[in-house]
Amino acid sequence: MLDRPCRRLHTFRGSHRMAASHTAVAPRAHWAVRMNWKNRSTSFALLGLALGSQVQAQHGAVWLWGLLVLQFLVYPHLLYVRGLYADHPRKAEVQHMLADALCFGAWAAVLDFSLWVSFILFVGASVNLLAFRSWLGWLEALVAMAVGVLLVGLVRPLHFVPDSSMLTTVLCMATLMAFLAVFAQNSYRRATVLHQQRSQLRNKLEEIRALKDRLTEQAERDPLTGLLNRRMLEDSLPRLLESCRVRQTSLALMLLDVDFFKQTNDRHGHAAGDQLLQSLARHLQHSCRSQDMVFRYGGDEFLVLFPDTPIEAAWERAQTLRQAFAGSPRRLERHTVHATLSCGLAAFPVHAGQAKALMERADDALYRAKALGRNRVAVYAACQPDARTACTVL
Ligand SMILES: Nc1nc2c(ncn2[C@@H]2O[C@H](COP(=O)(O)OP(=O)(O)OP(=O)(O)O)[C@@H](O)[C@H]2O)c(=O)[nH]1
């Protein structure tokens, strides 16, 4: 028994409700509970007046007046308190609306089915349920009202006197008007809030998408040059090789490295070195076809994949690319820098069938190009046992 209040508080939805478990502040009511309480507080008071005028016209007994006060002035607040502490406030609200309908059926019977009174009681009972539970709710309201009528019928005979006084009719009209106005206003307010929330969500979604694109970009590209990074190479090379295997075509892989890049850094500064790397990246991209892929492999090493290219054609393209780079000095940080490249070439399937082996072959060829004096292109030649010395410079 002791832990019951705590359990209850922990089932409240929302952090504000959780906060209530630590302080004496009452929990915040569910929106449906609040909305129906506001609706009931206003429209029930008016409805009570309308029904009161009918009770007056029928010279109703004192206990009927007492019931009227209970139903239309006290009952809405009792329901609010019940909804406030309910574990499932929405479900509780549906039960409240069914209770409304049952009571309204009873009142319609007690007041001899005065047409205007019965009409507004039916509208009051069914519109809310219709909004909450669609046509099923409307049907439920009808059934609950019928049960209310039957209950009265069990206690006393039912009479059918449809007429009502002018005062009752006017009060009924005013009540109906007020009920519909409050209902419409609530619906409009909720629709506006929903619309605002939806556009906020849409904006948030756009932001998340843009962030995701940025993160993908950062994960795939080298920040200095904007080229694809080594991770992307490791992802795409095996797939490309597989596609070449299926289509029975060749793929050339070129690994290249700036000659004496450390000296450029030392002489002209790291910023100038960065600019040289960026300039080389642009040079590679401009010299490549759309199907070629350029990667920054790391440091001053770059890698180019030439799909569907035999080794001879790749060599020619590598030579053109190397010569063009060496032939155009670059202006970096107010210095003119002459840089050259060493390139190592290997091809699928002639030199290797797997990504890792192909990379190693190209690296061997690059090593050989450096060893032979730099500023040249070397192709891997598979002469065993010493592959490094067997690399040929074409
Ligand atoms: N500016 C700059 N320097 C870098 C970057 N990444 C690596 N380096 C430098 O690049 C240099 C690479 O030098 P190496 O390739 O080992 O040697 P090298 O001077 O190019 O000589 P060889 O390759 O033998 O011709 C090192 O000094 C690194 O510090 C970078 O992003 N920016």
The ligand as a Tripos MOL2 file, in Angstrom:
@<TRIPOS>MOLECULE
LIG
   32    34     1     0     0
SMALL
NO_CHARGES

@<TRIPOS>ATOM
      1 N1         51.9250   20.6630  -45.5000 N.pl3     1 LIG1
      2 C1         51.5980   19.4010  -45.2500 C.ar      1 LIG1
      3 N2         52.5550   18.4890  -45.0470 N.ar      1 LIG1
      4 C2         52.2180   17.2110  -44.8230 C.ar      1 LIG1
      5 C3         50.8670   16.8060  -44.7390 C.ar      1 LIG1
      6 N3         50.8290   15.4700  -44.5020 N.ar      1 LIG1
      7 C4         52.1100   15.0600  -44.4210 C.ar      1 LIG1
      8 N4         52.9590   16.0880  -44.6310 N.ar      1 LIG1
      9 C5         54.4020   16.0980  -44.6810 C.3       1 LIG1
     10 O1         54.7820   15.5090  -45.9050 O.3       1 LIG1
     11 C6         56.0950   15.0340  -45.7330 C.3       1 LIG1
     12 C7         56.1870   13.6930  -46.4320 C.3       1 LIG1
     13 O2         57.4650   13.4560  -46.6880 O.3       1 LIG1
     14 P1         57.9150   12.0760  -47.3360 P.3       1 LIG1
     15 O3         56.9580   11.6650  -48.4030 O.co2     1 LIG1
     16 O4         58.2110   11.0900  -46.2770 O.co2     1 LIG1
     17 O5         59.2560   12.4750  -47.9950 O.3       1 LIG1
     18 P2         59.4960   13.4790  -49.1390 P.3       1 LIG1
     19 O6         60.1260   14.7030  -48.5680 O.co2     1 LIG1
     20 O7         58.2600   13.7360  -49.9400 O.co2     1 LIG1
     21 O8         60.5500   12.7240  -49.9910 O.3       1 LIG1
     22 P3         60.2660   11.5850  -51.0570 P.3       1 LIG1
     23 O9         58.8570   11.1400  -50.8900 O.co2     1 LIG1
     24 O10        61.2440   10.5170  -50.7370 O.co2     1 LIG1
     25 O11        60.5090   12.2400  -52.3650 O.co2     1 LIG1
     26 C8         56.3760   14.9640  -44.2360 C.3       1 LIG1
     27 O12        57.2830   15.9650  -43.8770 O.3       1 LIG1
     28 C9         55.0330   15.2580  -43.5960 C.3       1 LIG1
     29 O13        55.1510   16.0330  -42.4230 O.3       1 LIG1
     30 C10        49.8770   17.8140  -44.9190 C.ar      1 LIG1
     31 O14        48.6680   17.5760  -44.8650 O.2       1 LIG1
     32 N5         50.2870   19.0800  -45.1650 N.ar      1 LIG1
@<TRIPOS>BOND
     1     1     2 1
     2     2     3 ar
     3     2    32 ar
     4     3     4 ar
     5     4     5 ar
     6     4     8 ar
     7     5     6 ar
     8     5    30 ar
     9     6     7 ar
    10     7     8 ar
    11     8     9 1
    12     9    10 1
    13     9    28 1
    14    10    11 1
    15    11    12 1
    16    11    26 1
    17    12    13 1
    18    13    14 1
    19    14    15 2
    20    14    16 1
    21    14    17 1
    22    17    18 1
    23    18    19 2
    24    18    20 1
    25    18    21 1
    26    21    22 1
    27    22    23 2
    28    22    24 1
    29    22    25 1
    30    26    27 1
    31    26    28 1
    32    28    29 1
    33    30    31 2
    34    30    32 ar
@<TRIPOS>SUBSTRUCTURE
     1 LIG1         1 GROUP 0 **** ****
